[in-house]
Amino acid sequence: MSRLALIPAALLTLTLAGCGTPSQPLPMAITTADALQIRGWVPDALQRQIALAEVQGGEETGRWWGSKVSAAALQQALDESLYAVGMKPAAPLPVPRFELTAELVQLEQPLVPAVGVTVGVAVRYTLLEKADGRVVYQRLIANNNEARFSEAIVSPNERLRIANERALRANINLLLRDLVTLRP
């Protein structure tokens, strides 16, 4: 194979490695095993009683580089997780007693993804009683997670995406474990 034939292949590889990779909602949702474990601890007052407000924060992934988390992706992950543990009602009626707000306030990523990528996230959660607007729960949950080089050898953006999704899954898991300790 001639050297000239290798140039287009090398350019294609570099172009694909540089494409933005948005975080996906389903890998951010809690696992089935965690949902089953948490479901048994949900207090009666929270069973099918939490509506999710529109998630704030987040950022769309750029076309050429990086991996971000959109508000819509986090919204879907939270929605799926609340439903999986039995806190979110299956239907809009009757109206749930509580409303959960979430704001992605920090997504800390390395400027240049290296061999291993560690991502830090912080999400502010507030659980309000809808009848009187009383704050039942409020906390900023911050945590880190990582993706190793072997999980996405060719693409640093894939490693960022994996680390984003893992960090937010752990964040949602911490939220749900906090909520089951409430006795509103």
C-alpha positions as a printed Julia matrix, in Angstrom:
184×3 Matrix{Float64}:
   0.0    0.0    0.0
   1.4    3.38  -0.92
   1.93   6.2    1.53
  -0.53   8.38  -0.36
  -3.28   5.83   0.22
  -2.64   5.95   3.98
  -3.22   9.72   4.24
  -7.03   9.61   3.72
  -7.32   6.71   6.21
  -5.3    8.64   8.79
  -7.4   11.78   8.26
 -10.62   9.78   8.63
  -9.35   8.25  11.87
  -8.41  11.66  13.28
 -11.76  13.11  12.25
 -13.71  10.31  13.93
 -11.6   10.54  17.09
 -12.35  14.25  17.27
 -16.15  14.0   16.95
 -18.16  15.05  19.99
 -19.8   12.2   21.86
 -22.89  13.25  23.85
 -23.68  11.43  27.08
 -26.66   9.11  26.82
 -29.5    8.99  29.39
 -29.88   5.24  29.89
 -26.31   4.58  31.05
 -26.77   7.49  33.5
 -29.89   5.91  35.05
 -29.37   3.6   38.0
 -28.88  -0.09  37.35
 -31.68  -2.61  37.73
 -29.92  -4.2   40.71
 -29.68  -0.84  42.52
 -33.3   -0.01  41.68
 -34.51  -3.3   43.15
 -32.45  -2.76  46.28
 -33.63   0.83  46.82
 -37.27   0.05  45.96
 -37.67  -1.99  49.13
 -36.7    1.0   51.29
 -38.92   3.7   49.76
 -41.17   5.14  52.48
 -44.93   5.03  51.87
 -45.09   8.85  51.73
 -42.76   8.87  48.68
 -44.17   5.91  46.75
 -45.43   7.22  43.4
 -45.44  10.75  44.86
 -42.51  12.56  43.17
 -42.86  14.57  39.97
 -39.71  15.77  38.25
 -39.46  19.44  37.26
 -37.53  20.43  34.17
 -33.83  19.86  34.79
 -31.62  22.95  34.67
 -27.99  23.3   33.66
 -26.21  20.92  31.38
 -24.73  21.65  28.02
 -25.1   20.22  24.56
 -22.07  18.42  23.15
 -20.18  20.33  20.49
 -19.86  18.83  17.04
 -16.11  18.47  16.94
 -14.73  17.79  20.36
 -15.58  16.62  23.85
 -18.5   15.08  25.62
 -21.03  17.06  27.61
 -24.27  16.25  29.41
 -27.45  17.92  28.23
 -30.29  18.85  30.57
 -32.59  16.61  28.49
 -30.33  13.57  28.95
 -30.11  14.13  32.7
 -33.89  14.66  32.81
 -34.51  11.3   31.16
 -31.99   9.51  33.41
 -33.6   10.95  36.55
 -37.07  10.16  35.23
 -36.13   6.53  34.53
 -34.43   6.17  37.92
 -37.32   7.64  39.93
 -39.75   5.39  38.09
 -37.54   2.31  38.58
 -37.51   2.71  42.38
 -41.26   3.42  42.54
 -41.1    7.11  43.48
 -42.48   8.48  40.21
 -46.11   7.73  39.35
 -46.92   5.85  36.16
 -49.62   8.38  35.24
 -49.95  12.16  35.73
 -53.13  11.72  37.79
 -53.52  11.79  40.7
 -51.11  14.7   41.04
 -47.97  13.72  43.03
 -47.44  15.31  46.44
 -43.78  16.32  45.83
 -41.73  17.92  43.07
 -38.01  17.3   42.58
 -35.86  19.97  40.96
 -32.35  19.25  39.72
 -29.65  21.53  38.41
 -26.35  20.33  36.99
 -24.06  22.98  38.44
 -20.67  21.44  37.63
 -19.2   19.08  35.07
 -15.47  19.08  35.65
 -13.49  17.39  32.89
  -9.81  17.39  31.95
  -8.9   19.8   29.15
  -7.01  17.06  27.36
  -8.26  13.54  28.08
  -5.3   11.36  29.02
  -4.93   7.63  29.47
  -7.47   7.54  32.28
 -10.2   10.17  32.49
 -11.75  11.37  35.75
 -14.9   13.49  35.65
 -16.41  15.38  38.57
 -20.08  16.33  38.72
 -22.19  18.34  41.13
 -25.98  18.42  41.01
 -28.21  20.51  43.27
 -31.41  18.7   44.21
 -34.45  20.18  45.96
 -37.57  18.25  46.93
 -40.59  20.5   47.5
 -43.99  19.73  48.94
 -46.3   21.01  46.2
 -49.15  22.06  48.49
 -47.24  24.73  50.41
 -43.84  24.96  48.65
 -42.02  23.73  51.75
 -38.51  22.4   51.14
 -38.38  18.78  52.31
 -34.88  18.01  51.05
 -32.08  20.09  49.58
 -28.53  19.02  48.86
 -25.66  19.58  46.47
 -24.31  16.12  45.64
 -20.79  16.09  44.21
 -18.8   13.04  43.19
 -16.18  11.76  40.71
 -15.89   8.77  38.45
 -13.46   7.57  35.83
 -12.99   5.66  32.61
  -9.8    3.76  31.87
  -7.83   3.83  28.63
  -8.73   0.2   27.87
 -12.44   1.04  27.77
 -12.1    3.3   24.73
  -8.63   2.93  23.24
  -9.15   4.95  20.08
 -11.34   7.81  21.29
 -10.67  10.11  24.23
 -14.19  11.5   23.71
 -15.65   8.05  24.35
 -13.66   7.88  27.61
 -15.12  11.27  28.58
 -18.63  10.07  27.75
 -18.2    6.89  29.8
 -16.82   8.85  32.77
 -19.69  11.4   32.52
 -22.32   8.68  32.51
 -20.75   6.8   35.41
 -20.39   9.95  37.51
 -24.02  10.92  36.98
 -25.29   7.38  37.62
 -23.44   7.4   40.95
 -24.81  10.89  41.68
 -28.41   9.78  41.05
 -27.8    6.68  43.16
 -26.64   8.87  46.07
 -29.75  11.04  45.68
 -32.12   8.08  45.79
 -30.36   6.59  48.81
 -30.77   9.95  50.56
 -34.45  10.21  49.67
 -35.34   6.83  51.17
 -34.13   8.08  54.57
 -36.72  10.91  54.53
 -39.89  10.64  56.56
 -42.04  13.53  55.27
